[in-house]
Amino acid sequence: MAEPYYQDEQVTLLLGDAREVLCTLPDTSVDCIVTSPPYYGLRDYGTPGQYGLEPTPAAYVETMRSVFAEARRVLADDGTLWLNLGDSYYSAKGRPHGADAKQIARRGFLRPLDGPGLGFPRKSLLMVPARVAIALQDDGWTLRSEITWRRTTAVPEPTAKDRPWRTTERLFMFVKQPRYWFNRAPLAGAEDMWTIEPDRSAESNGHAAPFPIGLPSRCIQAGCRPGGTVLDPFSGSGTTGAAARHLDRRYIGIDLNATYHDLAKTRFAQTSLFFDAEPA
Ligand SMILES: C[S@@+](CC[C@H](N)C(=O)[O-])C[C@H]1O[C@@H](n2cnc3c(N)ncnc32)[C@H](O)[C@@H]1O
C-alpha cells in the first residue's frame, strides 16, 4: 500500500490518483465501497490529474470503467459497491454571452459541456450515470439496484425555463457475485427512493460537493458487515469516513487533493458534530 497521508487505528487516508492508488491495495481487502466520483464536465477541483473534465462523455466512461475495474479487484467477493453519480446537460452554446458568461466567470473555467463538438443535440441530458452503469455491467459487475436520491435542497435552475428542474440523482448498488453480505433492516420503509436530509454542517465543511452523511451511512449499514472496512476512492471531505467511524467500521479514503484530506482529518476529530444522519 502507498505511504498513508494519515493513519490511525480506524482510518487510512491515501493521497494520489484513485486508479493508481487502488492498484497498490491487496485483492479482496475491503468489504464495501461507497463513493461519489467527480461528475462529468461540471466542476474544476483545481488539481492536476483530476477526473471529470475528459473531452467527451465516452472518455469519462472509460476513466470510470478503469477505476472500478481496480476497485472490483480490491472488493471482497461478498462485498457491495454504492456509486452515486449526477448527470449533465450539453449546452453547446459555444462562446458564452450575457448571464452564461457571468456563470462561467464565476465557475472559473470553460466546461467541455459548453463548447461545440460533443456529438449530441444541443440541450441533451447526457445520461452519463446510465452510461457508466452499463459499462460496469459490461465489465462483469452485477447491478442490483438503481436508487433515486431525492435532494430536498436541490438548487433551483432558473436558467432552465423549458424543462423540469432536477431534484434527484442516481445511486447504483453493484455486487460481484449472486450471494453477498446484506442487511435489509436499515432500509425498511426507504426502498429505492431515498430522501436524505442535508447536513446542517455541510456548508461549513469546506468541500465543493460533499454528499450528506445520511447517504453513506445508509449504504454502510445495509452493505458492510459489522467491523468491516469501507473504501471511498473519491474521499473528498471524508463524509464516507465519518459515517464509517460512527458505525464502527474501518475506513480507507483516497483523494488527489491533500487539502480535502486535511478537512477530513479535522472532521474525524469532531465526527459527532458532523453526524446528522437520520436513523436509517
Ligand atoms: C464529488 S467529490 C467527493 C465528495 C465526497 N463524497 C464528500 O462528501 O466530501 C469528488 C472528489 O474526487 C476527487 N478527485 C478528482 N479526481 C481524482 C482522481 N483522479 N483521483 C482521486 N480523487 C480525485 C476530488 O478532489 C473530489 O474531492
Ligand as a Chemical Component Dictionary entry (heavy atoms), coordinates in Angstrom:
data_LIG
# 
_chem_comp.id                   LIG 
_chem_comp.type                 NON-POLYMER 
_chem_comp.pdbx_formal_charge   0 
_chem_comp.three_letter_code    LIG 
# 
loop_
_chem_comp_atom.comp_id 
_chem_comp_atom.atom_id 
_chem_comp_atom.alt_atom_id 
_chem_comp_atom.type_symbol 
_chem_comp_atom.charge 
_chem_comp_atom.model_Cartn_x 
_chem_comp_atom.model_Cartn_y 
_chem_comp_atom.model_Cartn_z 
_chem_comp_atom.pdbx_ordinal 
LIG C1  C1  C 0  -17.771 14.621 -5.641  1  
LIG S1  S1  S 1  -16.271 14.829 -4.774  2  
LIG C2  C2  C 0  -16.428 13.701 -3.426  3  
LIG C3  C3  C 0  -17.052 14.335 -2.212  4  
LIG C4  C4  C 0  -17.176 13.433 -1.012  5  
LIG N1  N1  N 0  -18.203 12.413 -1.215  6  
LIG C5  C5  C 0  -17.523 14.271 0.228   7  
LIG O1  O1  O 0  -18.606 14.065 0.797   8  
LIG O2  O2  O -1 -16.760 15.178 0.561   9  
LIG C6  C6  C 0  -15.076 14.076 -5.793  10 
LIG C7  C7  C 0  -13.653 14.055 -5.255  11 
LIG O3  O3  O 0  -12.835 13.371 -6.189  12 
LIG C8  C8  C 0  -11.533 13.922 -6.095  13 
LIG N2  N2  N 0  -10.815 13.565 -7.334  14 
LIG C9  C9  C 0  -10.906 14.104 -8.567  15 
LIG N3  N3  N 0  -10.105 13.460 -9.423  16 
LIG C10 C10 C 0  -9.485  12.467 -8.725  17 
LIG C11 C11 C 0  -8.539  11.450 -9.077  18 
LIG N4  N4  N 0  -8.034  11.349 -10.308 19 
LIG N5  N5  N 0  -8.156  10.600 -8.098  20 
LIG C12 C12 C 0  -8.622  10.719 -6.818  21 
LIG N6  N6  N 0  -9.502  11.671 -6.438  22 
LIG C13 C13 C 0  -9.939  12.524 -7.388  23 
LIG C14 C14 C 0  -11.757 15.416 -5.910  24 
LIG O4  O4  O 0  -10.630 16.026 -5.297  25 
LIG C15 C15 C 0  -13.007 15.422 -5.016  26 
LIG O5  O5  O 0  -12.673 15.543 -3.663  27 
# 
loop_
_chem_comp_bond.comp_id 
_chem_comp_bond.atom_id_1 
_chem_comp_bond.atom_id_2 
_chem_comp_bond.value_order 
_chem_comp_bond.pdbx_ordinal 
LIG C1  S1  SING 1  
LIG S1  C2  SING 2  
LIG S1  C6  SING 3  
LIG C2  C3  SING 4  
LIG C3  C4  SING 5  
LIG C4  N1  SING 6  
LIG C4  C5  SING 7  
LIG C5  O1  DOUB 8  
LIG C5  O2  SING 9  
LIG C6  C7  SING 10 
LIG C7  O3  SING 11 
LIG C7  C15 SING 12 
LIG O3  C8  SING 13 
LIG C8  N2  SING 14 
LIG C8  C14 SING 15 
LIG N2  C9  SING 16 
LIG N2  C13 SING 17 
LIG C9  N3  DOUB 18 
LIG N3  C10 SING 19 
LIG C10 C11 SING 20 
LIG C10 C13 DOUB 21 
LIG C11 N4  SING 22 
LIG C11 N5  DOUB 23 
LIG N5  C12 SING 24 
LIG C12 N6  DOUB 25 
LIG N6  C13 SING 26 
LIG C14 O4  SING 27 
LIG C14 C15 SING 28 
LIG C15 O5  SING 29 
# 
